[in-house]
Amino acid sequence: MMRYQTIFFTFLLFLSSCSMIDEDQSDCEVSAPAEVNYDMQLVTNMTTEIQTQLSAQTTFTLAESLRSHLSEIFSDYAHDVDLSFYDTVDDSVRLQHDRHIMDANQASYTLNLPMRQYMHLAVANIVENDLVGMANDEYCHPSKLQQVARDTIESHGTGIFTARLPMNVLEGVDQTFEVHLFMANCAACLVIDPQGNDASGVKVFSTGFATGFNICDSAFVYPQQSPIVRATALTRQNDSDEVGFCSVTFPSPEPKEQKSGRTRTVIETEEPFIVEPGEESLWEFRVYVPQPDGRVTETILGIREPLRAGQLKIIKVRLRADGSVDPETPEVGASVTLDWKPGGELNPGV
């Protein structure tokens, strides 16, 4: 049901040696090498979702296009890793910061860490993500992943992984630490059956997602007004083929009646992507279809099931002659404006 893939990064931590030239050595503390195993886990339903939702012969091309489009997102390959080691007292200032371009499934680094207690935060695959970066990371608790602040944005360009682990580096003790990195973003795909109607000018956006992630607390940050995410049109061979639009974002909120306090990245159940729909819409697809007379039809699709970290969600709809789209499942609501006028919040012609 889920796919587990791992990358193992082994980091050997050694205590920095004290200077031996005319210095007081009374405070010099030396620790034995400490092995830290970085286990980058990809927990996703992508394969199952595509096989279940796009299994018909008519959707074979679309399924292959979606797999190719998401190959750099739902991947166990780490291009880069950002490692921070923080003090655990006072203001939890960062004591050591290491960045590495890995471009491999396995890597070993030797770091020099003085003996003490640390809170260790790790982030993978942010160097090539133009929309998400580190913010306030000089201190542990304010450290976060922050999405760029714009009204309309593109999709995330990489799958982002994070981890956090308390570490007590001891003197003279052989130690092994296990650090598990989990995915922090996700993807949604809208599949439109044209039913003989012209879908060549359709534009799709999504909205309702988090804009930041507090790394130490493993909690997402939701703004009052979520940005609009421009979904990418997938490759289409024929005009009669189904049309796919995909966006990669941070997760949606959880249903209010099912919340346990926060949306987490660490998946602790065997079926992390199965959930009962909430009572209210949690996130949206917005579909804009131009008509021959120059009008534009807008359909807002409200989805009552959450979109979680590591998840791919496929929503299937049918295109009608008036430009509206009709969802195939009752968990998705639809609001239609037949003569939609662009406003300041969104201009699909851009």
C-alpha positions as CSV (number, residue, x, y, z in Angstrom):
1,M,0.0,0.0,0.0
2,M,2.9,2.3,0.7
3,R,6.3,2.5,-0.7
4,Y,9.3,2.6,1.6
5,Q,12.6,3.6,0.2
6,T,15.7,4.6,2.2
7,I,18.9,6.4,1.8
8,F,21.5,5.8,4.5
9,F,23.9,8.6,5.3
10,T,26.5,7.7,7.9
11,F,28.1,10.6,9.7
12,L,31.0,9.9,12.1
13,L,31.1,12.6,14.8
14,F,34.4,13.2,16.6
15,L,35.0,15.6,19.4
16,S,37.3,18.5,18.4
17,S,40.7,18.1,19.8
18,C,42.0,20.8,22.2
19,S,45.1,22.9,21.4
20,M,48.3,21.5,22.9
21,I,50.3,24.7,22.9
22,D,50.6,26.6,26.2
23,E,46.9,26.3,27.1
24,D,45.1,25.2,30.2
25,Q,43.7,21.7,29.4
26,S,41.5,21.4,32.5
27,D,38.3,22.0,30.5
28,C,39.3,19.9,27.6
29,E,36.8,17.1,27.0
30,V,37.2,14.4,24.4
31,S,34.5,12.0,23.2
32,A,34.7,8.7,21.3
33,P,33.5,8.6,17.7
34,A,29.7,8.7,17.5
35,E,28.1,7.1,14.5
36,V,24.9,8.8,13.2
37,N,22.8,6.9,10.7
38,Y,20.6,9.1,8.5
39,D,17.6,7.1,7.3
40,M,15.8,9.1,4.6
41,Q,12.4,7.4,4.3
42,L,10.0,8.0,1.4
43,V,6.5,7.1,2.7
44,T,4.1,7.7,-0.2
45,N,0.9,6.4,-1.8
46,M,2.0,7.6,-5.3
47,T,2.2,4.2,-7.0
48,T,-1.1,3.0,-5.4
49,E,-2.9,6.2,-6.3
50,I,-1.9,6.2,-9.9
51,Q,-2.7,2.5,-10.3
52,T,-6.1,3.0,-8.7
53,Q,-7.2,6.2,-10.4
54,L,-5.5,6.0,-13.8
55,S,-5.7,2.3,-14.6
56,A,-7.9,2.5,-17.7
57,Q,-6.3,2.2,-21.1
58,T,-7.5,5.7,-22.0
59,T,-5.4,7.1,-19.1
60,F,-2.2,5.2,-19.7
61,T,-0.4,8.1,-21.3
62,L,-1.5,10.4,-18.5
63,A,-0.3,8.0,-15.9
64,E,3.1,7.8,-17.5
65,S,3.3,11.6,-17.8
66,L,2.4,12.0,-14.1
67,R,5.0,9.5,-13.0
68,S,7.6,11.4,-15.0
69,H,6.5,14.8,-13.7
70,L,6.8,13.6,-10.1
71,S,10.0,11.6,-10.5
72,E,12.0,14.4,-8.9
73,I,9.5,14.9,-6.1
74,F,8.7,11.5,-4.7
75,S,12.3,10.3,-4.8
76,D,14.7,8.7,-2.4
77,Y,17.6,10.6,-3.9
78,A,19.2,13.4,-1.9
79,H,20.9,16.2,-3.8
80,D,21.8,18.2,-0.7
81,V,21.6,18.1,3.1
82,D,21.6,20.9,5.6
83,L,22.7,19.9,9.2
84,S,22.3,22.1,12.3
85,F,23.4,21.3,15.8
86,Y,21.8,23.5,18.5
87,D,22.4,24.1,22.2
88,T,19.6,22.8,24.4
89,V,19.8,25.6,27.1
90,D,19.1,29.3,27.1
91,D,18.1,30.5,23.6
92,S,19.1,27.2,21.9
93,V,21.7,28.9,19.6
94,R,23.2,26.9,16.7
95,L,26.6,25.6,17.6
96,Q,27.5,24.0,14.3
97,H,26.2,24.2,10.8
98,D,27.2,21.9,7.9
99,R,26.0,21.8,4.3
100,H,26.9,19.2,1.8
101,I,26.1,18.5,-1.9
102,M,25.6,14.8,-1.9
103,D,24.4,13.8,-5.3
104,A,24.5,10.2,-4.2
105,N,22.5,7.6,-2.2
106,Q,25.2,7.2,0.4
107,A,27.8,9.5,1.9
108,S,30.0,9.7,5.0
109,Y,31.3,12.9,6.6
110,T,33.5,13.5,9.6
111,L,32.4,16.3,11.9
112,N,34.0,17.7,15.0
113,L,31.5,18.2,17.8
114,P,32.4,19.0,21.4
115,M,30.9,16.8,24.1
116,R,27.5,18.2,25.1
117,Q,23.7,17.8,24.6
118,Y,22.4,18.9,21.2
119,M,19.1,19.2,19.3
120,H,19.9,18.2,15.8
121,L,17.8,19.4,12.8
122,A,18.4,18.1,9.3
123,V,16.8,19.2,6.0
124,A,17.4,17.6,2.6
125,N,16.8,18.9,-1.0
126,I,16.3,22.6,-0.6
127,V,19.2,24.0,-2.6
128,E,17.4,23.5,-5.9
129,N,13.9,24.5,-4.6
130,D,13.5,28.1,-5.6
131,L,10.2,28.5,-3.6
132,V,11.2,27.1,-0.2
133,G,14.2,28.1,1.9
134,M,15.5,28.1,5.5
135,A,14.5,31.0,7.8
136,N,15.4,31.9,11.4
137,D,17.7,28.9,11.5
138,E,20.3,30.5,13.8
139,Y,18.2,29.3,16.7
140,C,16.5,25.9,17.1
141,H,12.9,26.6,17.9
142,P,12.3,29.4,15.4
143,S,14.0,27.4,12.6
144,K,11.6,26.8,9.7
145,L,11.1,26.1,6.1
146,Q,9.6,29.2,4.6
147,Q,7.8,29.5,1.2
148,V,8.2,32.7,-0.7
149,A,5.5,35.3,0.0
150,R,3.6,35.9,-3.3
151,D,0.0,36.0,-4.2
152,T,0.5,33.4,-7.0
153,I,3.4,30.9,-7.1
154,E,4.6,27.9,-9.1
155,S,4.8,24.4,-7.6
156,H,7.7,23.2,-5.4
157,G,10.5,21.9,-7.5
158,T,11.9,19.2,-5.1
159,G,10.7,16.8,-2.5
160,I,11.8,18.2,0.8
161,F,12.7,16.0,3.8
162,T,13.3,16.9,7.4
163,A,14.3,15.3,10.7
164,R,14.9,16.3,14.3
165,L,16.7,14.4,17.1
166,P,18.1,15.1,20.6
167,M,21.7,14.0,20.8
168,N,23.8,13.6,23.9
169,V,27.5,13.3,22.8
170,L,29.3,11.6,25.6
171,E,33.0,11.2,26.5
172,G,34.6,7.9,26.0
173,V,31.4,6.1,24.9
174,D,30.8,4.5,21.5
175,Q,27.5,5.9,20.3
176,T,25.1,5.4,17.4
177,F,22.3,7.8,16.7
178,E,19.4,7.1,14.3
179,V,18.0,10.0,12.4
180,H,14.8,9.5,10.3
181,L,14.0,12.0,7.6
182,F,10.4,12.2,6.3
183,M,8.8,14.1,3.5
184,A,7.4,17.6,4.2
185,N,5.5,18.3,0.9
186,C,3.0,16.6,-1.3
187,A,1.2,16.7,-4.6
188,A,-2.3,16.9,-6.1
189,C,-3.4,16.2,-9.6
190,L,-6.6,17.2,-11.3
191,V,-7.7,14.9,-14.2
192,I,-10.2,16.3,-16.6
193,D,-12.2,14.1,-19.0
194,P,-13.0,16.5,-21.9
195,Q,-16.0,14.4,-23.1
196,G,-15.6,15.8,-26.6
197,N,-15.3,19.4,-25.5
198,D,-12.3,21.7,-26.1
199,A,-9.9,21.6,-23.2
200,S,-6.9,23.2,-24.9
201,G,-7.2,26.5,-23.1
202,V,-8.0,25.2,-19.6
203,K,-5.9,26.6,-16.7
204,V,-5.9,25.1,-13.2
205,F,-4.8,26.5,-9.9
206,S,-4.8,25.1,-6.3
207,T,-4.9,26.8,-2.9
208,G,-5.4,26.2,0.8
209,F,-2.0,24.9,1.8
210,A,0.6,25.6,4.4
211,T,3.3,28.2,3.7
212,G,5.8,27.2,6.2
213,F,7.0,24.4,8.5
214,N,8.5,24.6,12.0
215,I,11.3,22.0,11.8
216,C,11.9,21.4,15.5
217,D,8.2,21.1,16.3
218,S,7.3,19.3,13.1
219,A,4.3,21.6,12.7
220,F,3.0,23.4,9.5
221,V,2.2,27.1,9.4
222,Y,-1.1,28.1,7.7
223,P,-1.7,31.8,6.7
224,Q,-5.1,33.5,6.8
225,Q,-4.9,33.8,3.0
226,S,-3.2,31.0,1.2
227,P,-1.3,31.8,-2.1
228,I,-2.6,30.5,-5.4
229,V,-0.5,27.7,-6.9
230,R,-0.3,27.5,-10.6
231,A,-0.7,23.8,-11.6
232,T,1.5,22.4,-14.3
233,A,-0.3,20.9,-17.4
234,L,0.9,17.3,-18.1
235,T,1.9,16.0,-21.5
236,R,-1.1,15.2,-23.7
237,Q,-0.9,13.4,-27.1
238,N,-4.4,13.8,-28.5
239,D,-7.2,16.3,-28.0
240,S,-9.5,13.5,-26.9
241,D,-7.1,12.4,-24.1
242,E,-7.8,13.3,-20.5
243,V,-6.0,16.4,-19.3
244,G,-3.9,16.4,-16.2
245,F,-2.7,19.3,-14.0
246,C,-0.4,18.8,-11.1
247,S,0.7,21.0,-8.2
248,V,3.4,20.3,-5.5
249,T,2.9,22.1,-2.2
250,F,3.0,21.9,1.5
251,P,0.0,19.9,3.0
252,S,-3.5,21.1,3.6
253,P,-5.0,21.5,7.1
254,E,-6.6,18.5,8.8
255,P,-10.3,18.3,9.4
256,K,-11.2,20.3,12.5
257,E,-13.1,17.4,14.0
258,Q,-10.1,15.0,13.6
259,K,-7.3,17.3,14.5
260,S,-4.9,16.1,17.2
261,G,-3.2,19.5,17.6
262,R,-1.0,19.7,14.5
263,T,-0.3,18.3,11.1
264,R,2.7,16.0,11.3
265,T,5.3,14.8,8.8
266,V,6.2,11.7,10.8
267,I,3.8,8.9,9.7
268,E,2.9,6.7,12.6
269,T,0.1,4.5,11.2
270,E,0.1,1.7,8.6
271,E,-2.4,3.6,6.5
272,P,-1.4,7.3,6.8
273,F,-3.4,8.5,3.8
274,I,-6.8,7.0,4.6
275,V,-9.1,9.4,6.4
276,E,-12.7,10.2,6.7
277,P,-13.7,13.5,4.9
278,G,-14.3,16.5,7.1
279,E,-17.4,18.6,7.1
280,E,-15.8,21.6,5.4
281,S,-13.6,22.2,2.4
282,L,-9.9,22.0,3.3
283,W,-8.3,22.9,0.0
284,E,-9.3,23.8,-3.5
285,F,-8.7,23.3,-7.2
286,R,-9.8,26.3,-9.3
287,V,-10.5,25.6,-13.0
288,Y,-10.8,28.3,-15.7
289,V,-12.2,27.3,-19.1
290,P,-12.4,29.9,-22.0
291,Q,-15.6,29.8,-24.1
292,P,-16.0,30.5,-27.8
293,D,-17.9,33.8,-27.1
294,G,-15.0,35.1,-25.0
295,R,-16.4,34.3,-21.6
296,V,-14.5,32.3,-19.0
297,T,-16.2,29.7,-16.8
298,E,-14.8,29.2,-13.3
299,T,-15.3,26.1,-11.2
300,I,-14.0,26.0,-7.6
301,L,-13.6,22.4,-6.4
302,G,-13.6,22.2,-2.6
303,I,-11.9,19.0,-1.3
304,R,-13.0,17.8,2.1
305,E,-10.2,15.2,2.5
306,P,-6.8,16.5,3.7
307,L,-3.7,16.4,1.6
308,R,-0.9,15.1,3.8
309,A,2.9,15.1,3.6
310,G,4.2,12.4,1.2
311,Q,0.7,12.0,-0.4
312,L,-0.4,12.2,-4.0
313,K,-4.1,12.9,-4.4
314,I,-5.8,12.6,-7.8
315,I,-9.2,14.3,-8.3
316,K,-11.2,13.3,-11.5
317,V,-13.8,15.6,-13.1
318,R,-15.8,15.8,-16.4
319,L,-15.8,18.8,-18.6
320,R,-19.2,20.1,-19.7
321,A,-20.1,22.1,-22.8
322,D,-20.6,25.3,-20.7
323,G,-17.0,25.1,-19.4
324,S,-17.9,23.8,-15.9
325,V,-16.4,20.7,-14.5
326,D,-18.3,18.0,-12.6
327,P,-16.5,16.0,-9.9
328,E,-16.8,12.2,-9.9
329,T,-16.8,11.8,-6.1
330,P,-19.1,13.2,-3.5
331,E,-16.2,14.3,-1.3
332,V,-15.5,17.1,-3.8
333,G,-17.9,20.1,-4.0
334,A,-18.2,22.4,-6.9
335,S,-19.1,26.0,-7.3
336,V,-19.6,27.4,-10.8
337,T,-19.4,30.9,-12.2
338,L,-20.3,30.9,-15.9
339,D,-19.2,34.4,-16.7
340,W,-16.2,34.8,-14.4
341,K,-14.4,38.2,-14.3
342,P,-10.8,38.3,-13.3
343,G,-10.0,40.2,-10.1
344,G,-7.0,41.3,-8.2
345,E,-6.5,37.9,-6.5
346,L,-6.1,35.8,-9.6
347,N,-5.6,36.3,-13.3
348,P,-5.5,32.9,-15.1
349,G,-4.3,34.6,-18.2
350,V,-0.9,35.4,-16.7
